[in-house]
Amino acid sequence: MTDQQQELIDDLNIIEDPQERLTIVVDRAKRHPALDESERTDTNRVPGCVSQVWLISEFRDGRCHFRCDADGPLVKGLVALLCDFFDDTLPAETASSEADPLAELGLLNNISPTRRNGLDAVRAAIRKFAQAQ
């Protein structure tokens, strides 16, 4: 994990109650600007998610950058956390990372299996983008 990633995990781990931690994750996502309607396309939609999730992956200055949106606040919060975690990383770091911030923060404990599968699809899309760089 990079220092930036560890800091994100540490900041959220301060909150001991997993439900309160999840609330904070959802609230954090509200500060993320919604994607423009022109970016909410099938091309940017993550397959494998029951909810609609859009992921914009960009490569700038030798680093991976991610923006996202989703049709529900909980999913948007979890996906935004993944984007924040992997944002501004080197492609090799992201492509080889086995880190799962959602699991490490205990945020998957009360999530349905179908939602977990969707979040795995988002992580896979992030890694696939990084591998292509």
C-alpha positions in Angstrom: 0.0 0.0 0.0 1.1 3.5 -0.7 1.3 6.1 2.1 -1.7 7.8 0.6 -3.7 4.6 0.7 -2.7 3.7 4.2 -3.6 7.2 5.4 -7.1 6.8 3.9 -7.5 3.4 5.7 -6.2 4.8 9.0 -8.5 7.8 8.8 -11.5 5.6 8.4 -10.4 3.0 10.9 -10.5 5.6 13.6 -14.3 5.2 13.5 -14.8 2.0 15.5 -18.5 1.2 14.7 -18.7 -0.3 11.1 -22.1 1.1 10.5 -20.9 4.6 11.4 -17.9 4.1 9.2 -20.2 3.2 6.3 -22.2 6.3 6.9 -19.0 8.4 6.7 -18.1 6.7 3.5 -21.5 7.5 2.0 -21.2 11.1 3.2 -17.7 11.5 1.7 -19.1 10.4 -1.6 -21.5 13.3 -1.6 -18.5 15.6 -2.0 -17.6 13.9 -5.2 -19.1 15.7 -8.2 -21.6 13.6 -10.1 -20.5 12.6 -13.6 -21.8 14.7 -16.4 -24.7 13.0 -18.2 -22.5 12.7 -21.3 -20.1 10.5 -19.2 -22.9 8.2 -18.0 -22.7 6.0 -21.1 -22.8 2.3 -21.7 -19.0 2.5 -22.5 -18.3 3.8 -19.0 -20.8 1.5 -17.2 -19.2 -1.3 -15.2 -20.6 -4.6 -16.3 -21.4 -7.1 -13.5 -23.0 -4.5 -11.2 -26.7 -4.8 -10.4 -26.7 -1.1 -9.7 -25.7 1.3 -12.4 -22.1 2.2 -11.8 -20.0 4.4 -14.2 -16.2 4.5 -14.0 -14.0 7.0 -15.8 -10.4 6.0 -15.9 -7.7 8.4 -17.0 -4.0 8.2 -17.4 -2.3 11.5 -16.7 1.3 12.4 -15.9 2.2 8.7 -15.6 -0.5 8.0 -13.0 -4.0 6.4 -12.9 -6.9 8.6 -12.0 -10.5 7.5 -11.4 -13.9 9.2 -11.2 -17.2 7.4 -10.7 -20.9 7.7 -10.1 -23.6 5.3 -9.2 -27.4 5.3 -9.1 -27.6 4.9 -5.3 -25.9 6.6 -2.4 -24.5 3.4 -0.8 -23.0 2.1 -4.0 -21.7 5.5 -4.9 -20.0 5.7 -1.5 -18.3 2.3 -1.8 -17.3 2.8 -5.4 -16.0 6.3 -4.6 -13.9 4.9 -1.8 -12.3 2.4 -4.3 -11.7 5.3 -6.7 -10.1 7.4 -4.0 -8.0 4.5 -2.8 -6.6 3.8 -6.3 -6.5 7.4 -7.5 -3.2 9.0 -8.4 -1.3 5.7 -8.3 1.3 4.3 -10.6 -0.1 1.7 -13.0 2.2 -1.0 -11.7 1.1 -0.4 -8.1 -2.6 -0.6 -9.1 -2.3 -3.5 -11.4 -0.5 -5.7 -8.9 -2.4 -4.5 -5.8 -4.2 -7.1 -3.8 -5.4 -4.5 -1.4 -9.1 -4.4 -0.7 -9.9 -1.3 1.3 -13.6 -2.3 1.6 -12.7 -5.6 3.3 -10.0 -4.0 5.4 -12.5 -1.5 6.7 -15.1 -4.1 7.4 -17.5 -2.5 5.0 -18.4 -5.8 3.2 -19.8 -7.6 6.3 -23.4 -6.4 5.8 -23.3 -6.2 2.0 -25.3 -8.6 -0.2 -23.4 -11.1 -2.3 -24.6 -9.5 -5.5 -23.4 -6.1 -4.3 -20.1 -7.6 -3.4 -19.8 -9.1 -6.9 -20.5 -5.7 -8.4 -17.8 -4.1 -6.2 -15.4 -6.8 -7.3 -16.2 -5.9 -10.9 -15.3 -2.3 -10.2 -12.0 -3.4 -8.7 -11.4 -5.6 -11.7 -12.1 -2.7 -14.1 -9.6 -0.5 -12.2 -6.9 -3.1 -12.3 -7.6 -3.9 -16.0 -7.2 -0.2 -16.8 -3.9 0.0 -14.9 -2.6 -3.2 -16.6 -3.2 -1.6 -20.0 -1.1 1.4 -19.2 
